[in-house]
Amino acid sequence: ALNILGWTIHTALGMRPDNTSTPNNAPSFKIHSLRNRLGDLILIIIDEISLVSHSLFQKVNKRLNEIFEVSDKSGVYFGNIPVLLFGDLAQCEPVAAKQIFWRPPGETFSLWADLFRPINFNINMRQGEDRQLFDILCRMRLGEYNEEDEILIKSRSIRKEDNPLYYKDRLAELQSTEFANAIYAYST
């Protein structure tokens, strides 16, 4: 968030990440402060939506309604501020929580299902022309990769601890036009 001069959900809305803060229960001075800070807000962008839990999404709605003085029963959501969500729902799930699109039994209205319409981007720009790597990464994100995929990924990995001399030689070997145009995975 800092790289783009943005805020995390918790910072922006004055909520603690440990689930102890509940919307509609914040001290009035805190809501007043948030109202002053966010008063000119015209759009909310939430990135990496796969990490936002169902519960947190509900809290975001309630807190924005609280900040912008919108009744939860008014049929207006997120403080009447437009919300854009970005991310890959097949990536990481929220930690120890239900995914944003989970629907509790008996829930008749879903913020996710009833207010948002996904637009799927099908052209991958990140892996460029490397179709083989693209296909492997697609299988990995769905948990469907195989032994051949693993072998190729490891062949593109350079680990100093495996063989320090090979590491130096391999880096020197890779300093080529082919290297400049290739995509490699470095283990961390």
C-alpha positions, 0 to 999 in steps of 0.5 A: 500500500505504501508504494502507491501512497495507499492504505491497508483496509485496516489502516484506512478504516481504523480497524484492528487486524485482530478482529477485536474492533467491530464496526458500528461500535467505534468511539465517536471521536474515531468515526469523526476523525475517519469522516474528516480524513475520508470525506473527499473519497470518490472511489475505493480500490481494494487489491488482492481481494482473494486475501479479504475474508467474508467477515472483513468485507462485511466489516468494510461495508459497515464501517464505511456506512458508519463513517458516511452516516448511512443506515445499514437498512437503507439499501446503500452499501459501502457508504455510497462510495463506488468500490473496485476489487482486483485480484485472482480468487484462485490465489491465496485465501484469507488466513483462517477465514472464509473466502469473500464469496462464501455465503453463510447458510440462510443468508439472503443477500450477499455483498459479493454475489449481489453487488459485484460482477467479475470481469475476467482478464484472459490475456496474461502479460506477466509471463510475456511470450513464454507460453510454457511457463505460463501454462505451468503457473496456471496449473500451479495456481490450481494445484494441478502441476506435475513432476515435469513442471517441477523439474522445469521450475527447478531448472530455472532456479539458481540456489547458491546453497546447492553449489556455490561454484556452480552458482557463480558459473551459472550466473556468468553463463546467463549473462547473455541476450537469452538471459536478458529476455528470459524469466527465471524464478529465484528461490527466497 
